[in-house]
Amino acid sequence: MRYVIVGGSASAISAVEAIRSIDKDSSIDLFSDEATPLFSRVLLPYYIAEELSKPLLSFRSADFFEQNRVTPHLGVKVRSILADSKMIQTEDGKSYSYDKLLLATGGNPIIPPIRGIELQGIFPLKTMADAEKIYHFKAKRAVVIGAGSVGVESSISLKRRGMEVTLLEQLGQVLPTVFDEEAASVVQKRIEELGITTILGEKALQFEGNGQVKKVITESRVIECDMVIIAVGIRPAIELAQEAGIEIGSTGGIKVNPEMMTSIADIYASGDVAETYDITRDSPWVNAIWPCAVEQGRIAGLNMAGKRVLYEGSFRRNSIGNFIGIPAISMGLLRAETCSTCEGGEAFQEIKKRTKETYKKLILKNGRLVGVILVGPTQKAGLYQILLKKKMAVTDYIPLLMSHRLNFMDLLPLIRRYADRFTETEYKEIMDTGL
Amino acid sequence: MVDKNKCTGCHQCELWCGTEIASVSKELYQAIHETPQPVPRVFVEGKDFALQCRHCEEAPCIEACPNGTMRRDPETGLVYVYEPTCIACWMCVMACPFGIITPSSTLKVAIKCDRCRNMGYPICAEVCPTQAIRLEERKDYRTKAF
């Protein structure tokens, strides 16, 4: 058996481990267009903030490839897939044959076609190389465009490095894909307290400067700066797959079945590039987040190595971490009324509790938990995750779920009620508390 | 092992864990005045059940950790936080199905039970007056030899 993996981040590495848990001997060739291996992409803002040095960005030890007998091809771009002859071709003109191929190509940062985007000092933040450029770039004033996770964390990082930072978001709130307006306002207040200027509901129309960016122009103002970070999101990197004739799903990712196999046999896809069944939406979706990439990589790897395991589905999960000083976690859907991908005729319900510094919201669809937002007390966040993942109806547990006394033992009867939704191992692991 | 029938919900395990493991002074009277406040790794839940990390075989916290801070000791199988690299992103907190990982904003680390891996015997089991918490090897459960 010959395994070829395209991609070198969370999903690819997780797949390697899964393959090696079954197949100790076959060859694994891993191709990544990035020269630096095994660094954690989500931690790049911490690198810019000088909170973590380069070695601490690694999520596996430096000898990972040797230990797992993987042949890494770093800095090598794969040019095409020849599905009929089961080969891939790289840009340096070489070909490699495979029996099982995994596409874990991740996403490409979206670069909006704004006038002046080619000026010096404008960067996306996706690769280690991007992070290095931003880190070494001498600037006093920065504008971050897009207030998603990367945008918010980058703003705080640059602020910590002593820059004057403006965060520009075209929608009406920060973290629009992570929080609803109320949670976002708590987070926004924190960001502003750190000394970052946030401008909402305004779009960058043009960048100006003489070779080097000096101004960002919006509908109503001119912001002077000498660096711009573009953080308006990522799009699945589907070029290779598309060219090979692999089916692309309706939300723009590579369509996969529950074994993580694409429309072409023996070609698998996982991570930020894959479109999977979203449990909370009940429809296909690309959930480009770290835990999903790891899970999907594992499922893909196991199936590639011949062990049939089915993926239950993904759902969005975000944690803002200590960057803003208070824990804030959100999963699943954000709000009932604007769930555009859900069919009509379904009863949605929102339950909220707000204090000055904390916020808790549950979103229910026909009594089933489909979304949770927590700001402040988040220790029990994982409990909601089981309920969400196993599609449990929770109507009779709402007082407990909204209470600060929520704990695992009091949820046990509910978990028992849905025992058939767990696999045997899962259930055993959950129930084996010595009862 | 925690025996539900024997647990009286006396919180001795919480007190001792908080003092002996988490506090600087190791003396209860001083520990309660410490800042940041010591956090126990075991919690008496519901009315009477002591819950600590289960050291899951397929541990969601390890899968969620973006930089290998949440680790498994290859010899004992115990899951622990390697504190020097913890960046307080709270991904593990979000993933733990038992809700036993405490996000400590003051210490900027995730805090969880490591079953006293450096002490030989877990303190919660040692102090439990009814022996509801016991350390026992069970061959019937774990598929791997932990």
Interface residues (C-beta under 8 A of the other chain):
Chain A: A10 S14 S40 V42 L43 Y46 E51 L52 L56 L57 S58 F59 R60 S61 W290 P291 V294 E295 R298 R317 S319 I320 G321 N322 G325 I326 P327 I329 M331 T378 Q379 K380 A381 G382 L383 Q385 I386 L406 N407 F408 M409 D410 T425 E426 K428 E429 I430 D432 T433 G434 L435
Chain B: M1 V2 D3 K4 F43 E45 G46 F49 L51 R54 C56 E57 E58 P60 E63 A64 C65 P66 N67 G68 T85 I87 A88 C89 W90 M91 V93 M94 A95 C96 P97 F98 G99 I100 I101 T102 P103 S105 K108 Y141
